[in-house]
Structure formats: structure tokens, C-alpha cells
């Protein structure tokens, strides 16, 4: 394993004799994959910092039968280095689960398996530093080095590096009309810790579309008979649409399509991002079928107290004063049917907000803001090779470039490719060869060819 230099524990601005080639800020799946790929490289001294005490991935949505929505090859490393010791298959072998996974004949690992695999990989690496909350990144023009300052339980830790890779991930997003509702509204990210309390409510409304909303609705639907609550599912999407995962469509998660998307004008990229949401924010067809089967099965024996509302947006929400637990009247929602333009009121004691995630604010970059490129909307201007600095390849981002790179940004299957690209930029070589053409189709204007005479 590659060694990592020590840090200075001192007030911000203290000097350190050691310089890392790169410092990763945040340790989610993408920076963890970068750490795995950097580990065997003798010419890369890397260290990764995170404020948490260990790896955790969507524990609030770790339902027993939930799977990730990409095949197992989309692990931390395989698509860049199939021989890596940090592969999902190697984890299966180490845990005695390789043959059971083979016999199962399902390419999609359980979500709990993927989380356990990532934790296993993180425990093999010496380059990860937990309990380090990064507060600032600064640049010294004299030395041309970055200083990264983190707060630990023992004080302030200062490190220096030639490159910084930001992988701080996303945070739960709550739309404006649904804010300020206290414990009556919980984001899907906190579903499992809150499920016990939810089951005691008189009524529950799941708000949002996509896989998380569908999984939560199904989980609550299957428990409804025992607990007797009313259950609503409200989405502004025109229908409960399935994720588009046909093979030619999946070619859009390719280097060629990323090249095409990145070269488009900013307004067109924004328009396409809205239009392409169904490609990766829909519901798996299997989950949709399971929901309908559950509704059909239950309706054969009783009237199911549930309502599914599409094309319906929440325009306002307010607590109902004096509502008692179990009354089913904790929050009053104002709903607008977008197709008909009509508005109605509906109450629910508890809300589950499956309203997605948004990029975290990179406040630690304030000290290098003068070196950061921004687009017309004030977002990071991410170059094709994932750097965001005006120095030309010194500060990189992971999963913060959906507006510039399209649907490959959050895609686990392209994570290893992006990490390999970042390592190529940092080292000036390709430690892991980058496939640049993988699709059968062409996404732009065909190349003009000579017509034979």
C-alpha cells in the first residue's frame, strides 16, 4: 500500500515539511474508489479526510431487499482495474459469499451488500483519515501548494498538497413549501430510524417520485394492514415512470456522450438535464410491478386506504394547530393538479419526503474562490477532465458536475472511469487506460466523408 505523509497538528497556517500529491476531501463511494485506485501507485502520495468516524452509505434507506440499480461491475474499481484487490468480487470471496452470489444469478447487489463492501474496502486502506472535518482550503502562490485545514477531536490538523479532489457528495433536499414542519416531515434519508414512529401515525403521505419514494411506499403498504394508517403517494411527475435502462439508452453513460453533453451550450445542457431525469431518477420496473401486485392482492380482501396522486405538486404545507397524535391531521397540504390547474387541501399526520438530493455547499473552498471557475448560474464550471480551478488542473470534483457532464455524474458505473481520469491528470500518464469510445451510436453530427467517384 502506498504511504501517506504525516500532518501537523497546529493552528491554521502552521507549516509542514510533508507534501501530498493529492488530498481528497470527503470519503463517499467516489473518493473511496479514487483512494483504492491511487493506493498501488508509487508516484501518488494521497490522503483522504472525512469528518465522520467511518464509512456509511444511505443507512436510512437500507431496506432488507433493496438493491443498487447498477450491476456489480460498477463497484469502486473494476471498470478501471479488473485486477484490483478492492473489487466487489474479491469482497465476496473474502466473506464466503462468492458462490451464493453466483447461484443467485442477479447482477444487482443488495444495497446492504454494497455498503458492507465499501466499508470492507475502507478498512484495507491506510490513506483514509476519519474524524477530520475540513474547514478550509487555501493556496500559497509562493510555493504553489494547497493548505487543507481540518478540525479533529485533538485540535487543528494542517496538511499540504499539490492537488485537491472534492468528493463531499450531496445532501437531502427539501423543497421550500415543505420546510419548517419539524418532526411531522422527514426526508427519505432518515426513513428507517423514523419508521417506528411513522407506523404509529393515523395517516402518512409519501411525497416524491423515483426509486426511494417507491421503496418507501411499498414498505409502508405492506405494513398497512397491521397498523391501519391511511397511506398517500403524491408526485408531481405525470406518471410513475420506470427507469429507462435499455441498452442503447445506457450508452448515454459513456465517455462519448459525456464529451457531447459537455460541449453543448449551458442553456441546452440545463434543458436536457430536466428532460433526461427519467433515465436515472425513475423507478425500477420490478418495483412498480411489486407495488401493483401488492395493491391487487390486498384489494381482493378489503378496501385499501391508499391514494396515488400523479401530476400533483405540493404548493404549501402548514402544521395544523392542536392536532393530536393519531388524528391523521398533523399537516395540511395544499395540492395543485398541474394538468387541470385545480387546487385541493389534504391532511396527513406524517410526511416522508422522497424529494432527492442537492450538491453540498463547498464552503471550505472560500479561501480559493478566486481560483474557481463559475458558470452563468454561479455553479462550478467543471472542465471535461473534472477540474474546476483556473490554474488548469489542480482542484477536481467528484459527483458535483451533473450540470456540465450530465447523467454520468452520479452514476456508480462511471465512477472508476472518472477516478482514473483524475489520476491521469495528476500523474501526467494513464495508470489505468481510459476507454474513449465504447458506444455503437454517434451523439453529434456525423463526420463528413468523401463520396467515391
N, C-alpha and C positions, 0 to 999 in steps of 0.2 A: 504494500500500500504506500502511496506517496506520503511524504512527511508534510507537516504543516508547521509553520513558524509560530513561535510564542508571541503573546501580545503583552503590551504594557498596561498594567492597572494603575491608572493615574488620572489626574484631572484632564479634561478635554484639552487637546493641544500638546500633550506630552509627546516626546519623541520616542521612536522605537527603531532599533537597528535592523529589524527584520522587515522585509517587504514581500508580500504575497503577489503572485501573478494575478490572482482574482479573489475577490471576496463576494460571496453570494449572500444577499440579504433576503431572508425568508427561506423556509425549508418545507415547501409543499411538494407534490409529486414531480413538478417540472424541475425545480432546483435540486431535488433529491436525485433525479435522473442525471442531471448535469454533474453532480458530485460523484455518482457511480462511474460515469464515463471519464471524468477527469482523474479518478483515483489511480489507474495504472500508468498514467502519462508521466514520464520522468521530467519533462520540461514544463510541467504545470504544478505550481505550488498553490493549492486552493484551500480556502476555509469558508465555511457557511455558518451564518449566525441566525438564530431564531429566538424569540422571546419565550416560547413555550418550553415545557420540560421534557418534551418528546414528540414523536410524530403522531398525528391524529388526522384522520380524513373523513369528514362528514359523519361523525359518530351519531349525530342527531337523526340521521336517516338510515341507520344501519339495520334495516328490516331483515328478518331472517332469510327470506327468499329473494331479496333484491339482487340483481346482477348489474355489473357495469355494462355499458352499451357499446363496447368495442371488444373485439377478440383479445385473447390472452397475449397475442404477439405485440399488442400495444402496451407493453409493460415499460419499465423505466429505461431499458437499454436495448432490447432485442433488435428493433428496427435500425439501430446504428451499429450494434455489435452483437450478432447472434451467439458469439462465443463467450460473452461476458459472464462472470460468476454471479452477477447480480440479476439474473433473469428470473422470470416467474417460474419457468420450468425447473430451474435449479432450486428455487424455494420449495416447490412441490416435492422434489427428490429429497431435500433435507428434512422435510416434515413427514415423509412417508405417504404422501398423497398423490404421487405421480400416476400410479396405476388407477386409483379410484377416479381421478380426473379424466384419464384416458377412456375408461369404461363409460363414464357419464356421457360422452360424445356431445358435449356442448362447449363451443369455443369461448363462451362468455363466463368469466369467473364470477362467483358471488362477490357482492360489494364487500362483505366482511373478509373474504379471502384476499382481495386486493389490498385492503387496509393492513391486514396481518403481514402480507408480503412486503409492503413498503416499510413497515416497522422492522421487519427482519433485515431488510437491506440497510436501513439506517443504523442498525446495531452493529453492522460489519464495518462501518466507515469510521476512520479516525479524524476525518476533516469536518465533522459536524460539531457545532458548539451550541448547546441548548442553554436557555436561561439568559440569553443576550438580547435585550431589546434595543435595536438600533435606533438611535436618536438623530444622528446627523451624518451626512456625507459631505466632505469638503475637499477642495482641490488646491494644491500648492503649486502655483505656476513656476516657482523656482526649481523644485525637484520634479515637477510634472507627475506627482503621485496623489492618490486619493487617501484621505484620512477618514476612517469609519469609526465612529464613537458609539459604544453600546453601554447600556446600564445593566449591571448584574447585581446579584444579591450581595456581592462583596465590594461593590463600588463601580467605578467607571473603567471601561476597558477600551483601549485605543489600538487600532490596527491600521496598517498602511498597505496599499495595493496599487498595482498598475491598471487594473480593470475592476469594475463593479457590475454584478449581474443582479438585477432586481427581480425577485420572484415572490412578492408579498401576497399574491393571489387576489381573490375577490371577497367582498363582504355581503351579507344578506341585505337585499334591497327591499325597502318598504315604501310603496307609493305614498305621496303626500296625503291623500284622503284617508289613509289607514293608519296614520301616525298618531301617537298620543293616546292610545287606547289601553295602555297598561297591560295587566295580566289577562285581559279579555282577548288579546290578539297576540299570537306567537308566530314567528317565522318558521317555515318548514325545517330550517336548520336545527331547531330546538324541539322537533316533534316528539321524539322518543322520551326525553326527560319529562315532557309535559303530558304524555299520553294518559297517565293515570288520572290526572285532574280532568282532562278532556272527557274521559269516559263517564265522569260523574255529572256532566252538564246535561241540561234538558234539550239543547239544540247546538249543533255545530255547523259552521259554514266553512268549506274549503274554497279559498279564492286563488285563482290562477290556473294556468294550463301547463302542459309539459309533464314529464315523467314523474317528478316529485309529487305534483298535485294528484296525479292518477294513482300512484302508490299509496298515498295517504288516504285518499277517498276509498280505495279498495280495502285497506286495512280497517278503517272505521266502519265500512259497510259490513264486513264480515263479523264485526263485534256488535253491531247494532241490535240484533235480536236479543242479546243477553242484557244490554244496558238500556235500550228503549229510547234513545235520543232521536230527534229529527236531524236529518243529515242533508245538507245542500252542497252542491258543487257549482260554483259560479266562475265563468271565464268570459273575458271579452273577445276571445277568439271566436270566429264564426262557426267553428265546429271543433269537436275533439279529434284533432287531426293526428294521424300516425307519422312517426318519423320516416322520412324518405331515405331508404338505405339500399336502393337498387344499385347495381354495380357501376353503371356508367355515371350515376349521380355521385357515388362515392369517389369517383375520380376527381371530384372537386376538392377533396382533401389531398392535394398533390402539390409538389413544388411548382408545376406548370401553371395550375390555376392560381396559386398564390402569387406567382410572377404577374399574371394577367390582372388580378384584382389590385395588387399594389400599384400598378402603373395607371390605374383609372383615376379620373379627377375625383377629388374629395366628395363633392355632392353626389356623384354616381355611386361611389363606394357606400355612402350612408344609405342611399336608396336601396341598393342591393342587400345591405345588411338587414334591413327591415323585411325585404321580400324573401330572404333565404332562411328566416327563423325556423321554418318547418323542417329544414334539412338536419337540424341538430337539437331543436328545442321542442320537438313533438313527443309523442308517446309511442312506446313500442307497440306494435300490432298485437303482440301476445298479451300485454297488459290490458289493452282495450277489450280484447275478447274475454279475458278473465272477468272484467267488470260487468260486461253484458251477461255472461254466464251466471254470475252471482246474482244479478238483478232478476234474471229469468227464474233461477232456482228458488229464490226467496219469494217471488211474486206468485209462485204456484201454491203457496200455503197461506199467504197473508198479504195485506196491502202494505207495501214497503213505504215507510215515511221518509221519502227522499225526493229531492227535486234537482234536476240537472239543467242549468241555465247557460246557454251559449249566447254569443254576441251581446253580452251584458256586462257593463262596466260599473264599478262602484265609484260614484261621484262624490259621496260624502259618507261619513260614519261618525257616530257620536254615542257615548255611553248613555244608557237610559238610567236616569237618576232613580235610586230606590229599588232597582231590580234585585231580586233575591236569587240566591243560588238555586238552580233547578227550575227557575221560572221560564227559561228559554227566551228571556228578554234583556240580555246583558248589553247588546249593542244594536242600535238602529242603523240600518244601511239604506242609503238612497241608491237605487239601481236604475240605470238608464239602458234601455234596449237600443242598441246602436242602429239596428236596421229599421225599427219602427219609430224611433225617436221618442218613445214613451218612457215616463219615469214612474217608479213604484217604490214603496218602502217595504223593508223586510227586516225581521229581527233575528238575532242569534245570540245565544249566551256566550259562545266561544268561537273565535275565528282562528283558522290556520292559514297563514299567508304563504302560499307557494308562488311568490312573486319574483323569484330569481335573485340574481347576484349582480353586483356592480364592482368595477375595479376599485380597489382600496386607494385612498389618497396617499400619495408618496411624499408625505410631509418631510421625511428625512432628506429629501433632495433639495430642500430650500437653499442650502448653502452652495449648491452648484446650479441653481436655476439659470444663471447667466450662461451656462454651457448647454442647456437643454433646448432642443428644438420643439416648437409647438405648431399645431395646425391652426386653421382659422377659428376653430371651436375651442381652442385652448387645450386640446388634448396632446399627448405626446406624439411628436412627429417621428414615427418609428421607421427607420430605414429598412430596406429589404433584408439586410443581414442582422436586423433586430437591435441595432444601436440607436440611441436617442440623443447622443451628445454631438455638439458641433466640432469636437476635436477629431471626429472621424472614426470612431470605433473603440470607445473606452468605457461607456456605460450602456449596458444591454438590459432588455426586459424580456420576461417570460410570461405569457398569458396576459399581456397588457396591450396587445396590438390588434384586437379584433376589428377596430375601425380602419386599420391600414392593411391587415393581412387576411381579413375575412374569417371564415369558419374554421380555418386550421388553428387559430389562436388557442381555443380551449380544448382542442381535440387531443386526447391522450395518444392517439396513433402517430401524430406528427411531433410529439414532444421530444423523442430521441433525435429526430432529424434536426430540430431546431437547436438542441444542445450540441449536436455535432457541428452545426454551422457556427455557433458561437465559439466553440473551441478552435475551429479553423481560423476564425477571425483573430483570436487571441494569440495563437501559435504561429500563424503565417503558413500553416500547412494543413493537410486534411488527415488528422489522426484516424478518422473514420470517414471513408469515402462517401461523398454526398451524391445520391441519385438525383439527377436533374430532370430526367424525362421518364415518367412511369405511366402516363396516361395514353390511351389509344386515340383520344379525341384532341382536337386543337381548339383552344378557347378564344383566340383572337382571329384576326383576318388571315386567311391562308397566305402562305408565301407565294409571291408571283413567280411563275415558272415560264421558261421559254416554250413556245409551241413549236413542235417539229415541223419542218417544211417538207 
